[in-house]
Amino acid sequence: MSIHFEVKRTIDAPIEETYKGLLDLDAAKNWMQGLVRIERLDAGSMRVGSEWKETRKMYGKEASEHFEVVEMNEPNKIVLRCDGTKGTTGKGEYVFAYTIVPIGSQSEVTLNGEINGLTGVLKLFGKMMAGTFKKACAKDLDSLKHYLEK
């Protein structure tokens, strides 16, 4: 069973700047809510196969997740995969596909999220979880928007 959600935002910045903003892990501390740290698990510029561990404070506790870049098409698309088995959740696969299109001098960012591999009780609460993930992703895009529009 897959759970899908979508978040869309218009950012007053060119698509190249928006694309780079989504991948700039060093700058994430300036806009990502609850971020404690990001640990790059490889070196060099971002590319397909790049991996990192992202730790955020959620509900008063630190939670870490393992991310990997699975697709890049500069400046229009980034697909990230979060392997829940390597992180705090211990379950599932979370795919975040960002599509960026120009609207004049602005960027329209559409995030299509997909949650796979939930079992047991988590499967039952999947739709509720989708709402929680959608809300968190919307807050992140709002924060990125605010950061890029400064």
PADREN-650067 format. One record per residue: residue number from 1; x, y, z of N, C-alpha, C, O in turn. Coordinates in Angstrom, 1 decimal, decimal comma. Atoms other than C-alpha are relative to their C-alpha. Example, Ala and Ser with C-alpha at 12.3 -4.5 7.8 and 13.67 -1.06 7.14 Angstrom:
# PADREN-650067
+------+--------+--------+--------+--------+--------+--------+--------+--------+--------+--------+--------+--------+
! nufi !   n_xx !   n_yy !   n_zz !  ca_xx !  ca_yy !  ca_zz !   c_xx !   c_yy !   c_zz !   o_xx !   o_yy !   o_zz !
+------+--------+--------+--------+--------+--------+--------+--------+--------+--------+--------+--------+--------+
!    1 !    0,9 !   -1,2 !    0,0 !   12,3 !   -4,5 !    7,8 !    0,9 !    1,2 !    0,0 !    1,9 !    1,2 !    0,7 !
!    2 !   -0,9 !   -1,1 !    0,0 !   13,7 !   -1,1 !    7,1 !   -0,8 !    1,1 !    0,8 !   -0,3 !    2,2 !    0,9 !
+------+--------+--------+--------+--------+--------+--------+--------+--------+--------+--------+--------+--------+
//
This chain:
# PADREN-650067
+------+--------+--------+--------+--------+--------+--------+--------+--------+--------+--------+--------+--------+
! nufi !   n_xx !   n_yy !   n_zz !  ca_xx !  ca_yy !  ca_zz !   c_xx !   c_yy !   c_zz !   o_xx !   o_yy !   o_zz !
+------+--------+--------+--------+--------+--------+--------+--------+--------+--------+--------+--------+--------+
!    1 !    0,8 !   -1,2 !    0,0 !    0,0 !    0,0 !    0,0 !    0,9 !    1,2 !    0,0 !    1,7 !    1,4 !    0,9 !
!    2 !   -0,7 !   -1,3 !    0,1 !    1,4 !    3,4 !   -1,1 !   -0,9 !    1,1 !    0,4 !   -2,1 !    1,1 !    0,2 !
!    3 !    0,7 !   -1,1 !   -0,4 !    0,3 !    6,6 !    0,4 !    0,6 !    1,2 !   -0,7 !    1,9 !    1,4 !   -0,7 !
!    4 !   -0,5 !   -1,1 !    0,8 !    0,6 !    9,8 !   -1,7 !   -0,5 !    1,3 !    0,6 !   -1,6 !    1,4 !    1,1 !
!    5 !    0,4 !   -1,4 !   -0,4 !    0,5 !   13,5 !   -0,9 !    0,7 !    1,0 !   -0,9 !    1,8 !    0,6 !   -1,5 !
!    6 !   -0,6 !   -1,0 !    0,9 !    1,3 !   16,7 !   -2,8 !    0,0 !    1,3 !    0,7 !   -1,0 !    1,7 !    1,4 !
!    7 !   -0,1 !   -1,3 !   -0,5 !    2,5 !   20,1 !   -1,7 !    0,5 !    0,9 !   -1,1 !    1,5 !    0,5 !   -1,8 !
!    8 !   -0,5 !   -0,9 !    1,1 !    2,9 !   23,1 !   -4,1 !    0,2 !    1,4 !    0,6 !   -0,6 !    1,9 !    1,3 !
!    9 !   -0,3 !   -1,4 !   -0,4 !    4,5 !   26,5 !   -3,5 !    0,6 !    0,7 !   -1,2 !    1,3 !    0,2 !   -2,0 !
!   10 !   -0,7 !   -0,9 !    0,9 !    5,5 !   29,5 !   -5,6 !    1,0 !    0,8 !    0,7 !    0,7 !    1,4 !    1,7 !
!   11 !   -1,1 !   -0,7 !   -0,7 !    8,8 !   31,0 !   -4,7 !    0,5 !    1,1 !   -0,9 !    0,8 !    0,9 !   -2,1 !
!   12 !   -0,5 !   -1,2 !    0,7 !   10,0 !   34,4 !   -5,8 !    1,5 !   -0,1 !   -0,2 !    2,2 !    0,7 !    0,4 !
!   13 !   -1,4 !    0,2 !    0,3 !   13,3 !   33,1 !   -7,0 !    0,1 !   -0,8 !   -1,3 !   -0,8 !   -1,5 !   -1,6 !
!   14 !   -0,1 !    0,8 !    1,2 !   14,6 !   31,7 !  -10,3 !    0,1 !   -1,5 !    0,3 !    0,6 !   -1,9 !    1,4 !
!   15 !    0,0 !    1,5 !   -0,2 !   14,4 !   27,9 !  -10,8 !    1,4 !   -0,5 !    0,4 !    1,5 !   -1,4 !    1,2 !
!   16 !   -1,4 !    0,5 !   -0,3 !   18,2 !   27,5 !  -10,7 !    0,3 !    0,3 !    1,5 !    0,9 !   -0,6 !    2,1 !
!   17 !   -0,3 !   -0,3 !   -1,4 !   18,4 !   29,2 !   -7,3 !   -0,9 !   -0,9 !    0,9 !   -0,4 !   -1,3 !    2,0 !
!   18 !    0,9 !    0,8 !   -0,7 !   15,4 !   27,2 !   -6,0 !    0,6 !   -1,5 !    0,1 !    0,6 !   -2,1 !    1,1 !
!   19 !   -0,6 !    1,4 !    0,1 !   17,0 !   23,9 !   -7,2 !    1,2 !   -0,1 !    0,9 !    1,3 !   -1,1 !    1,7 !
!   20 !   -1,2 !    0,1 !   -0,9 !   20,3 !   24,7 !   -5,5 !   -0,3 !    0,1 !    1,4 !    0,3 !   -0,5 !    2,3 !
!   21 !    0,4 !   -0,2 !   -1,4 !   18,5 !   25,8 !   -2,3 !   -0,5 !   -1,3 !    0,6 !   -0,2 !   -1,6 !    1,7 !
!   22 !    0,4 !    1,3 !   -0,4 !   16,9 !   22,4 !   -2,1 !    1,1 !   -1,0 !    0,3 !    1,0 !   -1,9 !    1,2 !
!   23 !   -1,1 !    0,9 !   -0,2 !   20,2 !   20,6 !   -2,3 !    1,2 !    0,5 !    0,8 !    2,1 !   -0,2 !    1,1 !
!   24 !   -1,1 !   -0,6 !   -0,7 !   22,4 !   23,0 !   -0,3 !   -0,1 !   -0,4 !    1,5 !   -0,8 !    0,3 !    2,3 !
!   25 !    0,1 !    0,5 !   -1,3 !   22,8 !   20,9 !    2,9 !    0,6 !    0,9 !    1,0 !    0,2 !    1,0 !    2,2 !
!   26 !   -0,6 !   -0,9 !   -1,0 !   25,1 !   23,5 !    4,5 !   -0,9 !    1,2 !    0,3 !   -0,8 !    1,6 !    1,5 !
!   27 !    0,9 !   -1,1 !   -0,3 !   22,5 !   26,2 !    4,2 !   -1,3 !   -0,4 !    0,6 !   -2,1 !    0,4 !    1,1 !
!   28 !    1,3 !    0,5 !   -0,6 !   19,6 !   24,0 !    5,5 !   -0,2 !    0,5 !    1,4 !   -1,3 !    0,7 !    1,8 !
!   29 !    0,1 !   -0,4 !   -1,4 !   20,4 !   25,1 !    9,0 !   -0,7 !    1,4 !    0,1 !   -1,2 !    1,8 !    1,1 !
!   30 !    0,6 !   -1,3 !    0,1 !   19,2 !   28,6 !    7,9 !   -1,5 !    0,0 !   -0,2 !   -2,2 !    1,0 !    0,0 !
!   31 !    1,4 !    0,0 !    0,2 !   15,7 !   27,5 !    7,1 !   -0,8 !   -1,3 !    0,4 !   -2,0 !   -1,2 !    0,6 !
!   32 !    0,7 !    1,3 !   -0,3 !   14,9 !   23,8 !    8,0 !   -0,4 !    0,0 !    1,5 !    0,5 !    0,0 !    2,4 !
!   33 !    0,5 !    0,0 !   -1,3 !   12,8 !   23,7 !   11,1 !    0,4 !   -1,2 !    0,8 !    0,3 !   -2,3 !    0,3 !
!   34 !   -0,4 !    1,1 !   -0,9 !   14,0 !   21,6 !   14,0 !    1,3 !   -0,7 !   -0,3 !    1,6 !   -1,7 !    0,3 !
!   35 !   -1,2 !    0,7 !    0,4 !   17,2 !   20,7 !   12,3 !    1,1 !    0,1 !    1,1 !    1,4 !    1,2 !    1,6 !
!   36 !   -1,1 !    0,1 !   -1,0 !   19,9 !   19,5 !   14,7 !    1,3 !   -0,1 !   -0,7 !    2,3 !    0,7 !   -0,4 !
!   37 !   -1,2 !    0,1 !    0,8 !   22,5 !   18,4 !   12,2 !   -0,3 !   -0,8 !   -1,3 !   -1,2 !   -1,6 !   -1,3 !
!   38 !    0,0 !    0,8 !    1,2 !   23,1 !   17,0 !    8,8 !    1,5 !   -0,6 !   -0,2 !    2,4 !    0,2 !   -0,2 !
!   39 !   -1,3 !    0,6 !    0,2 !   26,0 !   14,5 !    8,3 !    0,0 !   -0,6 !   -1,4 !   -0,7 !   -1,6 !   -1,7 !
!   40 !   -0,2 !    0,5 !    1,4 !   27,1 !   13,9 !    4,7 !    0,7 !   -1,3 !    0,1 !    1,6 !   -1,5 !    0,9 !
!   41 !   -0,6 !    1,4 !    0,0 !   27,9 !   10,2 !    4,1 !    0,9 !   -0,2 !   -1,2 !    1,4 !   -1,3 !   -1,3 !
!   42 !   -0,9 !    0,1 !    1,1 !   29,9 !   10,9 !    1,0 !    0,6 !    1,4 !   -0,2 !    0,4 !    2,3 !    0,6 !
!   43 !   -0,7 !   -1,2 !    0,2 !   32,1 !   13,7 !   -0,4 !   -0,3 !    0,6 !   -1,4 !   -0,8 !   -0,2 !   -2,3 !
!   44 !    0,1 !   -0,6 !    1,3 !   32,0 !   16,1 !   -3,3 !   -1,4 !    0,7 !   -0,2 !   -2,2 !    0,8 !    0,7 !
!   45 !    1,3 !   -0,6 !    0,3 !   29,1 !   17,8 !   -5,1 !   -1,1 !   -1,0 !    0,0 !   -0,9 !   -2,2 !   -0,1 !
!   46 !    1,2 !    0,9 !    0,0 !   25,6 !   16,5 !   -4,9 !   -0,2 !   -0,6 !   -1,3 !    0,0 !    0,0 !   -2,4 !
!   47 !    0,2 !    0,8 !    1,2 !   24,9 !   13,8 !   -7,4 !   -1,0 !   -1,2 !    0,3 !   -1,2 !   -1,4 !    1,5 !
!   48 !    0,8 !    1,2 !   -0,3 !   22,7 !   10,7 !   -7,8 !    0,9 !   -0,9 !    0,8 !    2,1 !   -1,2 !    0,4 !
!   49 !   -0,7 !    0,9 !   -0,8 !   23,8 !    8,4 !   -5,1 !    0,5 !    0,7 !    1,3 !    0,9 !    0,0 !    2,2 !
!   50 !   -0,4 !   -0,7 !   -1,2 !   24,7 !   11,2 !   -2,6 !   -0,9 !   -0,4 !    1,2 !   -2,1 !   -0,6 !    1,0 !
!   51 !    0,7 !    0,4 !   -1,1 !   23,7 !   10,3 !    0,9 !    0,3 !    0,8 !    1,2 !    1,4 !    1,4 !    1,4 !
!   52 !   -0,3 !   -0,7 !   -1,3 !   23,3 !   12,0 !    4,3 !   -1,0 !   -0,5 !    1,1 !   -2,0 !   -1,1 !    0,8 !
!   53 !    0,9 !    0,3 !   -1,1 !   21,8 !   11,5 !    7,7 !   -0,4 !    1,3 !    0,6 !    0,4 !    2,2 !    0,9 !
!   54 !    0,6 !   -1,2 !   -0,4 !   19,5 !   14,2 !    8,8 !   -0,7 !   -0,2 !    1,4 !   -1,5 !   -1,1 !    1,6 !
!   55 !    0,5 !    0,1 !   -1,3 !   18,7 !   14,7 !   12,5 !   -0,8 !    1,3 !    0,3 !   -0,3 !    2,4 !    0,2 !
!   56 !    0,9 !   -1,1 !   -0,4 !   15,8 !   16,9 !   13,6 !   -0,6 !   -0,3 !    1,4 !   -0,6 !   -1,4 !    1,9 !
!   57 !    0,6 !    0,1 !   -1,3 !   14,2 !   17,6 !   17,0 !   -1,5 !    0,0 !   -0,3 !   -2,1 !    0,9 !   -0,9 !
!   58 !    1,4 !    0,2 !    0,3 !   10,6 !   16,3 !   16,8 !   -0,7 !   -0,4 !    1,3 !   -0,2 !   -1,4 !    1,9 !
!   59 !    0,7 !    0,3 !   -1,3 !    8,2 !   16,2 !   19,8 !    1,0 !   -0,1 !    1,2 !    0,8 !   -1,0 !    2,0 !
!   60 !   -1,0 !    0,0 !   -1,1 !   11,1 !   17,0 !   22,1 !    1,1 !   -1,0 !    0,0 !    2,0 !   -1,0 !    0,9 !
!   61 !   -1,0 !    1,1 !    0,1 !   13,3 !   14,1 !   20,9 !    0,7 !    0,2 !   -1,3 !    0,1 !    0,7 !   -2,3 !
!   62 !   -0,8 !    0,0 !    1,3 !   16,0 !   13,8 !   18,2 !   -0,4 !   -1,2 !   -0,8 !   -0,6 !   -2,3 !   -0,2 !
!   63 !    0,3 !    1,1 !    0,9 !   15,0 !   11,7 !   15,2 !    0,9 !    0,2 !   -1,2 !    1,0 !    1,2 !   -1,8 !
!   64 !   -0,9 !    0,0 !    1,1 !   17,4 !   10,8 !   12,5 !   -0,5 !   -0,9 !   -1,2 !   -1,1 !   -1,9 !   -0,9 !
!   65 !    0,4 !    0,8 !    1,2 !   16,7 !    9,6 !    8,9 !    1,1 !    0,0 !   -1,0 !    1,9 !    1,0 !   -1,0 !
!   66 !   -1,1 !    0,2 !    1,0 !   18,9 !    8,4 !    6,1 !   -0,6 !    0,4 !   -1,4 !   -1,6 !   -0,2 !   -1,8 !
!   67 !    0,5 !   -0,4 !    1,3 !   18,4 !   10,2 !    2,7 !    1,0 !   -0,3 !   -1,1 !    2,3 !   -0,4 !   -0,8 !
!   68 !   -0,9 !    0,3 !    1,2 !   19,8 !    9,4 !   -0,8 !   -0,7 !    0,7 !   -1,1 !   -1,9 !    0,7 !   -1,3 !
!   69 !    0,5 !   -0,6 !    1,2 !   19,5 !   11,3 !   -4,0 !   -0,1 !   -1,1 !   -1,0 !    0,8 !   -1,8 !   -1,4 !
!   70 !    0,3 !    1,0 !    1,0 !   17,9 !    9,0 !   -6,6 !   -0,2 !    0,5 !   -1,4 !   -0,1 !   -0,3 !   -2,3 !
!   71 !    0,2 !   -0,6 !    1,3 !   17,3 !   11,4 !   -9,4 !    0,3 !    1,4 !    0,0 !   -0,1 !    2,1 !    1,0 !
!   72 !   -0,2 !   -1,5 !    0,1 !   18,5 !   14,8 !  -10,5 !   -0,1 !    0,3 !   -1,5 !    0,5 !   -0,3 !   -2,4 !
!   73 !    0,1 !   -0,6 !    1,4 !   17,6 !   16,8 !  -13,6 !    0,0 !    1,5 !    0,2 !   -1,0 !    2,1 !    0,2 !
!   74 !   -0,2 !   -1,5 !   -0,3 !   19,0 !   20,3 !  -13,0 !   -0,5 !    0,8 !   -1,2 !   -0,2 !    0,5 !   -2,3 !
!   75 !    0,5 !   -0,6 !   -1,3 !   17,2 !   22,7 !  -12,6 !   -1,4 !   -0,4 !    0,3 !   -2,1 !    0,3 !    1,0 !
!   76 !    1,5 !    0,3 !   -0,1 !   13,8 !   20,9 !  -12,8 !   -0,4 !   -1,1 !    0,9 !   -1,6 !   -1,1 !    1,2 !
!   77 !    0,5 !    1,1 !   -0,8 !   13,7 !   17,8 !  -10,7 !    1,1 !   -0,6 !    0,9 !    2,3 !   -0,7 !    0,6 !
!   78 !   -0,9 !    0,7 !   -1,0 !   15,2 !   16,2 !   -7,6 !   -0,9 !   -1,0 !    0,7 !   -2,0 !   -0,7 !    1,1 !
!   79 !    0,8 !    1,1 !   -0,6 !   14,0 !   12,9 !   -6,2 !    0,9 !   -0,5 !    1,2 !    2,1 !   -1,0 !    0,9 !
!   80 !   -0,7 !    0,5 !   -1,2 !   15,1 !   11,9 !   -2,6 !   -0,7 !   -1,2 !    0,5 !   -2,0 !   -1,3 !    0,5 !
!   81 !    0,5 !    1,2 !   -0,6 !   14,6 !    8,6 !   -1,0 !    0,5 !   -0,1 !    1,5 !    1,7 !    0,1 !    1,7 !
!   82 !   -0,4 !    0,2 !   -1,4 !   14,5 !    8,1 !    2,8 !   -0,3 !   -1,4 !    0,3 !   -1,5 !   -1,9 !    0,2 !
!   83 !    0,1 !    1,4 !   -0,4 !   15,1 !    4,6 !    3,9 !   -0,3 !   -0,1 !    1,5 !    0,6 !    0,0 !    2,3 !
!   84 !    0,4 !    0,0 !   -1,4 !   13,1 !    4,3 !    7,1 !    0,6 !   -1,1 !    0,8 !    0,7 !   -1,0 !    2,1 !
!   85 !   -0,6 !    1,1 !   -0,7 !   14,8 !    1,0 !    8,0 !    1,4 !    0,4 !    0,6 !    1,9 !   -0,2 !    1,5 !
!   86 !   -1,3 !   -0,5 !   -0,4 !   18,1 !    3,0 !    8,5 !   -0,1 !    1,2 !    1,0 !    0,9 !    1,7 !    1,5 !
!   87 !    0,2 !   -1,2 !   -0,9 !   16,5 !    5,7 !   10,7 !   -0,8 !   -0,3 !    1,2 !   -1,1 !   -1,4 !    1,6 !
!   88 !    0,8 !    0,1 !   -1,2 !   14,5 !    6,4 !   13,8 !   -1,3 !   -0,7 !   -0,2 !   -1,7 !   -1,5 !    0,7 !
!   89 !    1,3 !    0,7 !    0,2 !   11,2 !    5,2 !   12,3 !    0,1 !   -1,5 !   -0,1 !   -0,7 !   -2,2 !    0,3 !
!   90 !   -0,2 !    1,4 !    0,1 !   12,7 !    1,8 !   11,6 !   -0,8 !   -0,8 !   -1,1 !   -0,6 !   -2,0 !   -1,2 !
!   91 !    0,8 !    0,7 !    1,0 !   10,2 !    1,1 !    8,8 !   -0,3 !    1,0 !   -1,1 !   -0,1 !    2,2 !   -1,0 !
!   92 !    0,6 !   -0,7 !    1,2 !    9,0 !    2,2 !    5,4 !    1,1 !    0,6 !   -0,9 !    2,3 !    0,6 !   -0,6 !
!   93 !   -0,8 !   -0,7 !    1,0 !   10,4 !    4,0 !    2,4 !   -0,8 !    1,3 !   -0,3 !   -2,0 !    1,2 !   -0,5 !
!   94 !    0,7 !   -1,3 !    0,2 !    9,6 !    7,7 !    1,9 !    0,7 !    0,6 !   -1,2 !    1,9 !    0,8 !   -1,2 !
!   95 !   -0,5 !   -0,6 !    1,2 !   10,1 !    9,2 !   -1,6 !   -0,5 !    1,4 !   -0,1 !   -1,7 !    1,7 !   -0,1 !
!   96 !    0,4 !   -1,4 !    0,1 !   10,1 !   13,0 !   -2,1 !    0,5 !    0,5 !   -1,4 !    1,7 !    0,6 !   -1,6 !
!   97 !   -0,3 !   -0,4 !    1,4 !   10,0 !   14,1 !   -5,8 !   -0,4 !    1,5 !   -0,1 !   -1,5 !    1,9 !    0,0 !
!   98 !    0,2 !   -1,5 !    0,1 !   10,5 !   17,9 !   -6,2 !    0,1 !    0,3 !   -1,5 !    1,1 !    0,0 !   -2,2 !
!   99 !    0,0 !   -0,5 !    1,3 !    9,5 !   19,3 !   -9,6 !    0,0 !    1,5 !    0,0 !   -0,9 !    2,1 !    0,7 !
!  100 !   -0,1 !   -1,4 !    0,0 !   10,5 !   22,9 !  -10,3 !   -0,2 !    0,5 !   -1,4 !    0,5 !    0,2 !   -2,3 !
!  101 !    0,3 !   -0,6 !    1,3 !    9,0 !   24,9 !  -13,2 !    0,0 !    1,5 !    0,1 !   -0,4 !    2,1 !    1,2 !
!  102 !    0,1 !   -1,5 !    0,0 !    9,4 !   28,6 !  -14,1 !   -1,4 !    0,5 !   -0,2 !   -2,1 !    0,0 !   -1,1 !
!  103 !    1,2 !   -0,8 !    0,2 !    6,5 !   31,0 !  -13,8 !    0,5 !    1,4 !   -0,1 !    0,6 !    2,1 !    1,0 !
!  104 !   -0,7 !   -1,2 !    0,1 !    8,1 !   34,1 !  -15,2 !    1,3 !   -0,1 !    0,7 !    2,1 !   -0,9 !    0,4 !
!  105 !   -1,3 !    0,0 !   -0,8 !   11,0 !   34,9 !  -12,8 !   -0,2 !   -0,8 !    1,3 !    0,8 !   -0,9 !    2,0 !
!  106 !    0,2 !    0,8 !   -1,2 !    9,5 !   32,7 !  -10,1 !    0,1 !   -1,5 !   -0,3 !    0,2 !   -1,9 !   -1,4 !
!  107 !    0,0 !    1,5 !    0,1 !    9,6 !   29,0 !   -9,4 !   -1,2 !   -0,6 !    0,7 !   -1,6 !   -0,2 !    1,7 !
!  108 !    1,1 !    0,8 !   -0,6 !    6,7 !   26,7 !   -8,8 !    0,6 !   -1,3 !    0,3 !    1,0 !   -2,1 !   -0,5 !
!  109 !   -0,5 !    1,3 !   -0,5 !    7,8 !   23,8 !   -6,7 !   -1,2 !   -0,9 !    0,4 !   -2,1 !   -0,5 !    1,2 !
!  110 !    1,0 !    1,0 !   -0,4 !    5,6 !   20,7 !   -6,5 !    0,7 !   -1,2 !    0,6 !    1,6 !   -1,8 !    0,0 !
!  111 !   -0,5 !    1,1 !   -0,7 !    6,5 !   18,1 !   -4,0 !   -1,0 !   -1,1 !    0,0 !   -2,1 !   -1,0 !    0,5 !
!  112 !    0,8 !    1,1 !   -0,1 !    5,0 !   14,7 !   -4,6 !    0,7 !   -1,0 !    0,9 !    1,8 !   -1,5 !    0,7 !
!  113 !   -0,5 !    0,9 !   -1,0 !    5,5 !   12,5 !   -1,6 !   -0,7 !   -1,4 !   -0,1 !   -1,9 !   -1,5 !   -0,4 !
!  114 !    0,5 !    1,4 !    0,0 !    5,1 !    8,7 !   -1,4 !    0,5 !   -0,7 !    1,2 !    1,7 !   -0,7 !    1,4 !
!  115 !   -0,4 !    0,8 !   -1,1 !    5,2 !    6,5 !    1,6 !   -0,4 !   -1,5 !   -0,3 !   -1,5 !   -1,8 !   -0,6 !
!  116 !    0,1 !    1,5 !    0,3 !    5,7 !    2,7 !    1,1 !    0,5 !   -0,8 !    1,1 !    1,2 !   -0,4 !    2,0 !
!  117 !   -0,6 !    0,9 !   -0,9 !    6,3 !   -0,3 !    3,1 !   -0,4 !    0,0 !    1,5 !    0,2 !   -0,5 !    2,4 !
!  118 !    0,5 !    0,0 !   -1,4 !    4,3 !    0,4 !    6,3 !   -0,7 !   -1,2 !    0,3 !   -1,4 !   -1,8 !   -0,6 !
!  119 !    0,6 !    1,3 !   -0,4 !    3,1 !   -2,6 !    8,2 !   -0,7 !    0,2 !    1,4 !   -0,5 !    1,2 !    2,0 !
!  120 !    0,7 !    0,0 !   -1,3 !    0,9 !   -3,3 !   11,2 !   -0,8 !    1,2 !    0,3 !   -1,6 !    1,7 !   -0,5 !
!  121 !    0,8 !   -1,2 !   -0,4 !   -0,5 !   -0,4 !   13,1 !    0,3 !    1,2 !   -0,8 !   -0,6 !    2,0 !   -1,1 !
!  122 !   -0,3 !   -1,1 !    0,8 !    1,4 !    2,1 !   11,0 !   -0,8 !    0,0 !   -1,3 !   -1,2 !    1,0 !   -1,8 !
!  123 !    0,8 !    0,1 !    1,2 !   -0,5 !    0,8 !    7,9 !   -1,4 !    0,5 !    0,3 !   -2,0 !    1,1 !   -0,6 !
!  124 !    1,4 !   -0,5 !   -0,4 !   -3,8 !    1,4 !    9,7 !   -0,1 !    1,5 !    0,1 !   -1,1 !    2,1 !   -0,3 !
!  125 !    0,0 !   -1,5 !   -0,2 !   -2,8 !    5,0 !   10,5 !    0,6 !    0,7 !   -1,2 !    0,9 !    1,9 !   -1,1 !
!  126 !   -0,7 !   -0,6 !    1,1 !   -1,3 !    5,6 !    7,1 !   -0,6 !    1,3 !   -0,5 !    0,2 !    2,3 !   -0,8 !
!  127 !    0,6 !   -1,2 !    0,5 !   -3,8 !    8,2 !    5,9 !    0,3 !    1,2 !    1,0 !    0,5 !    2,3 !    0,5 !
!  128 !   -0,3 !   -1,1 !   -1,0 !   -3,3 !   10,2 !    9,2 !    1,5 !    0,4 !   -0,2 !    1,8 !    1,6 !   -0,1 !
!  129 !   -1,5 !   -0,3 !    0,2 !    0,5 !    9,9 !    8,7 !    0,2 !    0,8 !   -1,2 !    1,1 !    1,7 !   -1,2 !
!  130 !   -0,1 !   -0,7 !    1,2 !    0,1 !   11,2 !    5,2 !   -0,2 !    1,5 !    0,2 !    0,5 !    2,4 !   -0,3 !
!  131 !    0,3 !   -1,4 !   -0,4 !   -1,5 !   14,4 !    6,6 !    1,1 !    0,6 !    0,8 !    1,4 !    1,8 !    0,6 !
!  132 !   -1,1 !   -0,6 !   -0,8 !    1,3 !   14,8 !    9,1 !    1,2 !    0,2 !   -0,8 !    1,8 !    1,3 !   -0,7 !
!  133 !   -1,2 !   -0,2 !    0,9 !    4,0 !   14,3 !    6,5 !   -0,3 !    1,2 !   -1,0 !    0,6 !    2,0 !   -1,2 !
!  134 !    0,3 !   -1,1 !    0,9 !    2,2 !   16,7 !    4,1 !    0,2 !    1,4 !    0,7 !    0,7 !    2,3 !    0,2 !
!  135 !   -0,1 !   -1,2 !   -0,8 !    2,0 !   19,3 !    6,9 !    1,4 !    0,4 !    0,2 !    1,8 !    1,6 !    0,1 !
!  136 !   -1,4 !   -0,2 !   -0,2 !    5,7 !   18,9 !    7,7 !    0,7 !    0,5 !   -1,2 !    1,5 !    1,4 !   -1,2 !
!  137 !   -0,6 !   -0,3 !    1,3 !    6,7 !   19,1 !    4,1 !   -0,4 !    1,4 !   -0,5 !    0,4 !    2,2 !   -1,0 !
!  138 !    0,4 !   -1,3 !    0,3 !    4,6 !   22,2 !    3,6 !    0,7 !    1,1 !    0,8 !    1,1 !    2,1 !    0,3 !
!  139 !   -0,8 !   -0,9 !   -0,9 !    6,3 !   23,9 !    6,6 !    1,4 !    0,2 !   -0,6 !    1,9 !    1,3 !   -0,6 !
!  140 !   -1,4 !   -0,1 !    0,5 !    9,7 !   23,1 !    5,1 !    0,0 !    0,8 !   -1,3 !    0,9 !    1,6 !   -1,5 !
!  141 !    0,1 !   -0,8 !    1,2 !    8,7 !   24,5 !    1,7 !   -0,2 !    1,5 !    0,3 !    0,3 !    2,3 !   -0,4 !
!  142 !    0,2 !   -1,4 !   -0,4 !    7,4 !   27,6 !    3,4 !    1,2 !    0,7 !    0,5 !    1,5 !    1,8 !    0,2 !
!  143 !   -1,2 !   -0,5 !   -0,6 !   10,6 !   28,0 !    5,3 !    1,1 !    0,2 !   -1,1 !    1,8 !    1,2 !   -1,1 !
!  144 !   -0,9 !   -0,2 !    1,1 !   12,7 !   27,5 !    2,1 !   -0,4 !    1,2 !   -0,8 !    0,5 !    2,0 !   -1,2 !
!  145 !    0,5 !   -1,2 !    0,8 !   10,5 !   30,1 !    0,3 !    0,4 !    1,3 !    0,7 !    1,0 !    2,2 !    0,1 !
!  146 !   -0,4 !   -1,2 !   -0,8 !   11,1 !   32,6 !    3,1 !    1,5 !    0,3 !   -0,1 !    1,9 !    1,4 !   -0,2 !
!  147 !   -1,4 !   -0,1 !    0,1 !   14,8 !   31,9 !    3,1 !    0,5 !    0,5 !   -1,4 !    1,3 !    1,4 !   -1,5 !
!  148 !   -0,4 !   -0,3 !    1,4 !   15,2 !   32,2 !   -0,7 !   -0,5 !    1,4 !   -0,4 !    0,1 !    2,1 !   -1,3 !
!  149 !    0,5 !   -1,3 !    0,4 !   13,1 !   35,4 !   -0,9 !    0,5 !    1,1 !    0,8 !    0,1 !    2,3 !    0,6 !
!  150 !   -0,6 !   -1,1 !   -0,8 !   15,2 !   37,4 !    1,6 !    0,8 !    0,9 !   -0,9 !    1,4 !    1,8 !   -0,4 !
+------+--------+--------+--------+--------+--------+--------+--------+--------+--------+--------+--------+--------+
//
